[in-house]
Amino acid sequence: MIYRNLIKQILEFSNVVKRWFLIRTLYNALSFFDFIKVPLY
């Protein structure tokens, strides 16, 4: 039971990390595209 709970916690933590990394990557991409758009206009 202890090992099962530990694995569950690790999986939940990895999901949180993946979600945070994805959000950060999207935010950086949007910021990068905004930075490119500024000199064009």
PDB file of N, CA, C and O in Angstrom:
ATOM      1  N   MET A   1       0.834  -1.211   0.000  1.00  0.00           N
ATOM      2  CA  MET A   1       0.000   0.000   0.000  1.00  0.00           C
ATOM      3  C   MET A   1       0.867   1.258   0.000  1.00  0.00           C
ATOM      4  O   MET A   1       0.570   2.229  -0.697  1.00  0.00           O
ATOM      5  N   ILE A   2       1.933   1.230   0.783  1.00  0.00           N
ATOM      6  CA  ILE A   2       2.805   2.407   0.855  1.00  0.00           C
ATOM      7  C   ILE A   2       3.425   2.682  -0.518  1.00  0.00           C
ATOM      8  O   ILE A   2       3.481   3.825  -0.972  1.00  0.00           O
ATOM      9  N   TYR A   3       3.890   1.603  -1.171  1.00  0.00           N
ATOM     10  CA  TYR A   3       4.503   1.783  -2.485  1.00  0.00           C
ATOM     11  C   TYR A   3       3.489   2.304  -3.496  1.00  0.00           C
ATOM     12  O   TYR A   3       3.823   3.132  -4.344  1.00  0.00           O
ATOM     13  N   ARG A   4       2.249   1.819  -3.408  1.00  0.00           N
ATOM     14  CA  ARG A   4       1.211   2.255  -4.336  1.00  0.00           C
ATOM     15  C   ARG A   4       0.928   3.748  -4.160  1.00  0.00           C
ATOM     16  O   ARG A   4       0.789   4.481  -5.139  1.00  0.00           O
ATOM     17  N   ASN A   5       0.846   4.184  -2.913  1.00  0.00           N
ATOM     18  CA  ASN A   5       0.619   5.607  -2.650  1.00  0.00           C
ATOM     19  C   ASN A   5       1.792   6.446  -3.147  1.00  0.00           C
ATOM     20  O   ASN A   5       1.601   7.533  -3.694  1.00  0.00           O
ATOM     21  N   LEU A   6       2.998   5.938  -2.954  1.00  0.00           N
ATOM     22  CA  LEU A   6       4.190   6.654  -3.402  1.00  0.00           C
ATOM     23  C   LEU A   6       4.187   6.807  -4.921  1.00  0.00           C
ATOM     24  O   LEU A   6       4.468   7.887  -5.440  1.00  0.00           O
ATOM     25  N   ILE A   7       3.871   5.729  -5.626  1.00  0.00           N
ATOM     26  CA  ILE A   7       3.806   5.772  -7.093  1.00  0.00           C
ATOM     27  C   ILE A   7       2.728   6.758  -7.540  1.00  0.00           C
ATOM     28  O   ILE A   7       2.927   7.514  -8.491  1.00  0.00           O
ATOM     29  N   LYS A   8       1.585   6.746  -6.848  1.00  0.00           N
ATOM     30  CA  LYS A   8       0.502   7.668  -7.182  1.00  0.00           C
ATOM     31  C   LYS A   8       0.952   9.119  -7.009  1.00  0.00           C
ATOM     32  O   LYS A   8       0.670   9.963  -7.860  1.00  0.00           O
ATOM     33  N   GLN A   9       1.647   9.407  -5.915  1.00  0.00           N
ATOM     34  CA  GLN A   9       2.142  10.761  -5.673  1.00  0.00           C
ATOM     35  C   GLN A   9       3.149  11.171  -6.737  1.00  0.00           C
ATOM     36  O   GLN A   9       3.126  12.305  -7.216  1.00  0.00           O
ATOM     37  N   ILE A  10       4.033  10.248  -7.107  1.00  0.00           N
ATOM     38  CA  ILE A  10       5.042  10.549  -8.133  1.00  0.00           C
ATOM     39  C   ILE A  10       4.366  10.846  -9.471  1.00  0.00           C
ATOM     40  O   ILE A  10       4.754  11.788 -10.163  1.00  0.00           O
ATOM     41  N   LEU A  11       3.361  10.053  -9.839  1.00  0.00           N
ATOM     42  CA  LEU A  11       2.650  10.288 -11.096  1.00  0.00           C
ATOM     43  C   LEU A  11       1.924  11.624 -11.078  1.00  0.00           C
ATOM     44  O   LEU A  11       1.955  12.355 -12.068  1.00  0.00           O
ATOM     45  N   GLU A  12       1.274  11.953  -9.973  1.00  0.00           N
ATOM     46  CA  GLU A  12       0.584  13.237  -9.873  1.00  0.00           C
ATOM     47  C   GLU A  12       1.574  14.386  -9.985  1.00  0.00           C
ATOM     48  O   GLU A  12       1.310  15.373 -10.672  1.00  0.00           O
ATOM     49  N   PHE A  13       2.709  14.259  -9.315  1.00  0.00           N
ATOM     50  CA  PHE A  13       3.731  15.303  -9.360  1.00  0.00           C
ATOM     51  C   PHE A  13       4.264  15.478 -10.781  1.00  0.00           C
ATOM     52  O   PHE A  13       4.448  16.605 -11.241  1.00  0.00           O
ATOM     53  N   SER A  14       4.514  14.360 -11.481  1.00  0.00           N
ATOM     54  CA  SER A  14       5.021  14.446 -12.852  1.00  0.00           C
ATOM     55  C   SER A  14       3.985  15.083 -13.775  1.00  0.00           C
ATOM     56  O   SER A  14       4.347  15.820 -14.692  1.00  0.00           O
ATOM     57  N   ASN A  15       2.694  14.804 -13.541  1.00  0.00           N
ATOM     58  CA  ASN A  15       1.650  15.447 -14.339  1.00  0.00           C
ATOM     59  C   ASN A  15       1.634  16.948 -14.110  1.00  0.00           C
ATOM     60  O   ASN A  15       1.475  17.719 -15.056  1.00  0.00           O
ATOM     61  N   VAL A  16       1.796  17.369 -12.866  1.00  0.00           N
ATOM     62  CA  VAL A  16       1.842  18.803 -12.552  1.00  0.00           C
ATOM     63  C   VAL A  16       3.037  19.456 -13.236  1.00  0.00           C
ATOM     64  O   VAL A  16       2.918  20.540 -13.809  1.00  0.00           O
ATOM     65  N   VAL A  17       4.188  18.791 -13.174  1.00  0.00           N
ATOM     66  CA  VAL A  17       5.399  19.332 -13.799  1.00  0.00           C
ATOM     67  C   VAL A  17       5.218  19.446 -15.309  1.00  0.00           C
ATOM     68  O   VAL A  17       5.587  20.454 -15.910  1.00  0.00           O
ATOM     69  N   LYS A  18       4.646  18.405 -15.921  1.00  0.00           N
ATOM     70  CA  LYS A  18       4.414  18.435 -17.377  1.00  0.00           C
ATOM     71  C   LYS A  18       3.483  19.578 -17.756  1.00  0.00           C
ATOM     72  O   LYS A  18       3.734  20.306 -18.717  1.00  0.00           O
ATOM     73  N   ARG A  19       2.394  19.730 -16.981  1.00  0.00           N
ATOM     74  CA  ARG A  19       1.435  20.793 -17.263  1.00  0.00           C
ATOM     75  C   ARG A  19       2.098  22.162 -17.140  1.00  0.00           C
ATOM     76  O   ARG A  19       1.898  23.028 -17.992  1.00  0.00           O
ATOM     77  N   TRP A  20       2.898  22.362 -16.068  1.00  0.00           N
ATOM     78  CA  TRP A  20       3.581  23.634 -15.852  1.00  0.00           C
ATOM     79  C   TRP A  20       4.571  23.898 -16.985  1.00  0.00           C
ATOM     80  O   TRP A  20       4.662  25.019 -17.483  1.00  0.00           O
ATOM     81  N   PHE A  21       5.314  22.861 -17.392  1.00  0.00           N
ATOM     82  CA  PHE A  21       6.297  23.008 -18.464  1.00  0.00           C
ATOM     83  C   PHE A  21       5.607  23.372 -19.777  1.00  0.00           C
ATOM     84  O   PHE A  21       6.096  24.216 -20.527  1.00  0.00           O
ATOM     85  N   LEU A  22       4.453  22.723 -20.054  1.00  0.00           N
ATOM     86  CA  LEU A  22       3.704  23.007 -21.273  1.00  0.00           C
ATOM     87  C   LEU A  22       3.206  24.448 -21.277  1.00  0.00           C
ATOM     88  O   LEU A  22       3.329  25.149 -22.282  1.00  0.00           O
ATOM     89  N   ILE A  23       2.641  24.893 -20.146  1.00  0.00           N
ATOM     90  CA  ILE A  23       2.145  26.271 -20.043  1.00  0.00           C
ATOM     91  C   ILE A  23       3.297  27.257 -20.234  1.00  0.00           C
ATOM     92  O   ILE A  23       3.154  28.259 -20.935  1.00  0.00           O
ATOM     93  N   ARG A  24       4.438  26.968 -19.606  1.00  0.00           N
ATOM     94  CA  ARG A  24       5.579  27.868 -19.723  1.00  0.00           C
ATOM     95  C   ARG A  24       6.095  27.919 -21.159  1.00  0.00           C
ATOM     96  O   ARG A  24       6.449  28.988 -21.655  1.00  0.00           O
ATOM     97  N   THR A  25       6.137  26.763 -21.827  1.00  0.00           N
ATOM     98  CA  THR A  25       6.591  26.711 -23.218  1.00  0.00           C
ATOM     99  C   THR A  25       5.662  27.509 -24.123  1.00  0.00           C
ATOM    100  O   THR A  25       6.120  28.264 -24.981  1.00  0.00           O
ATOM    101  N   LEU A  26       4.344  27.338 -23.930  1.00  0.00           N
ATOM    102  CA  LEU A  26       3.375  28.100 -24.719  1.00  0.00           C
ATOM    103  C   LEU A  26       3.521  29.594 -24.465  1.00  0.00           C
ATOM    104  O   LEU A  26       3.475  30.391 -25.401  1.00  0.00           O
ATOM    105  N   TYR A  27       3.696  29.977 -23.201  1.00  0.00           N
ATOM    106  CA  TYR A  27       3.846  31.388 -22.847  1.00  0.00           C
ATOM    107  C   TYR A  27       5.102  31.973 -23.486  1.00  0.00           C
ATOM    108  O   TYR A  27       5.075  33.084 -24.014  1.00  0.00           O
ATOM    109  N   ASN A  28       6.212  31.218 -23.435  1.00  0.00           N
ATOM    110  CA  ASN A  28       7.454  31.681 -24.057  1.00  0.00           C
ATOM    111  C   ASN A  28       7.292  31.811 -25.570  1.00  0.00           C
ATOM    112  O   ASN A  28       7.795  32.764 -26.166  1.00  0.00           O
ATOM    113  N   ALA A  29       6.594  30.866 -26.194  1.00  0.00           N
ATOM    114  CA  ALA A  29       6.374  30.922 -27.641  1.00  0.00           C
ATOM    115  C   ALA A  29       5.550  32.151 -28.003  1.00  0.00           C
ATOM    116  O   ALA A  29       5.869  32.851 -28.964  1.00  0.00           O
ATOM    117  N   LEU A  30       4.486  32.419 -27.236  1.00  0.00           N
ATOM    118  CA  LEU A  30       3.655  33.595 -27.494  1.00  0.00           C
ATOM    119  C   LEU A  30       4.458  34.875 -27.301  1.00  0.00           C
ATOM    120  O   LEU A  30       4.341  35.803 -28.101  1.00  0.00           O
ATOM    121  N   SER A  31       5.267  34.936 -26.256  1.00  0.00           N
ATOM    122  CA  SER A  31       6.106  36.108 -26.008  1.00  0.00           C
ATOM    123  C   SER A  31       7.097  36.291 -27.155  1.00  0.00           C
ATOM    124  O   SER A  31       7.342  37.413 -27.599  1.00  0.00           O
ATOM    125  N   PHE A  32       7.662  35.190 -27.628  1.00  0.00           N
ATOM    126  CA  PHE A  32       8.633  35.241 -28.721  1.00  0.00           C
ATOM    127  C   PHE A  32       7.975  35.770 -29.995  1.00  0.00           C
ATOM    128  O   PHE A  32       8.551  36.605 -30.693  1.00  0.00           O
ATOM    129  N   PHE A  33       6.759  35.281 -30.302  1.00  0.00           N
ATOM    130  CA  PHE A  33       6.063  35.751 -31.495  1.00  0.00           C
ATOM    131  C   PHE A  33       5.665  37.217 -31.359  1.00  0.00           C
ATOM    132  O   PHE A  33       5.721  37.959 -32.339  1.00  0.00           O
ATOM    133  N   ASP A  34       5.267  37.648 -30.169  1.00  0.00           N
ATOM    134  CA  ASP A  34       4.966  39.063 -29.946  1.00  0.00           C
ATOM    135  C   ASP A  34       6.219  39.902 -30.166  1.00  0.00           C
ATOM    136  O   ASP A  34       6.145  40.994 -30.730  1.00  0.00           O
ATOM    137  N   PHE A  35       7.364  39.401 -29.727  1.00  0.00           N
ATOM    138  CA  PHE A  35       8.630  40.117 -29.891  1.00  0.00           C
ATOM    139  C   PHE A  35       8.978  40.246 -31.377  1.00  0.00           C
ATOM    140  O   PHE A  35       9.510  41.272 -31.800  1.00  0.00           O
ATOM    141  N   ILE A  36       8.681  39.211 -32.168  1.00  0.00           N
ATOM    142  CA  ILE A  36       8.937  39.251 -33.611  1.00  0.00           C
ATOM    143  C   ILE A  36       7.981  40.236 -34.289  1.00  0.00           C
ATOM    144  O   ILE A  36       8.376  40.969 -35.196  1.00  0.00           O
ATOM    145  N   LYS A  37       6.719  40.246 -33.842  1.00  0.00           N
ATOM    146  CA  LYS A  37       5.718  41.107 -34.468  1.00  0.00           C
ATOM    147  C   LYS A  37       6.003  42.589 -34.255  1.00  0.00           C
ATOM    148  O   LYS A  37       5.663  43.404 -35.113  1.00  0.00           O
ATOM    149  N   VAL A  38       6.611  42.953 -33.150  1.00  0.00           N
ATOM    150  CA  VAL A  38       6.793  44.370 -32.823  1.00  0.00           C
ATOM    151  C   VAL A  38       7.590  45.118 -33.892  1.00  0.00           C
ATOM    152  O   VAL A  38       7.127  46.170 -34.334  1.00  0.00           O
ATOM    153  N   PRO A  39       8.770  44.639 -34.341  1.00  0.00           N
ATOM    154  CA  PRO A  39       9.511  45.399 -35.354  1.00  0.00           C
ATOM    155  C   PRO A  39       8.812  45.436 -36.714  1.00  0.00           C
ATOM    156  O   PRO A  39       9.040  46.364 -37.491  1.00  0.00           O
ATOM    157  N   LEU A  40       7.969  44.449 -37.018  1.00  0.00           N
ATOM    158  CA  LEU A  40       7.331  44.406 -38.333  1.00  0.00           C
ATOM    159  C   LEU A  40       6.299  45.518 -38.502  1.00  0.00           C
ATOM    160  O   LEU A  40       6.160  46.080 -39.588  1.00  0.00           O
ATOM    161  N   TYR A  41       5.570  45.836 -37.419  1.00  0.00           N
ATOM    162  CA  TYR A  41       4.525  46.855 -37.552  1.00  0.00           C
ATOM    163  C   TYR A  41       5.068  48.252 -37.327  1.00  0.00           C
ATOM    164  O   TYR A  41       4.319  49.225 -37.403  1.00  0.00           O
TER     165      TYR A  41
END
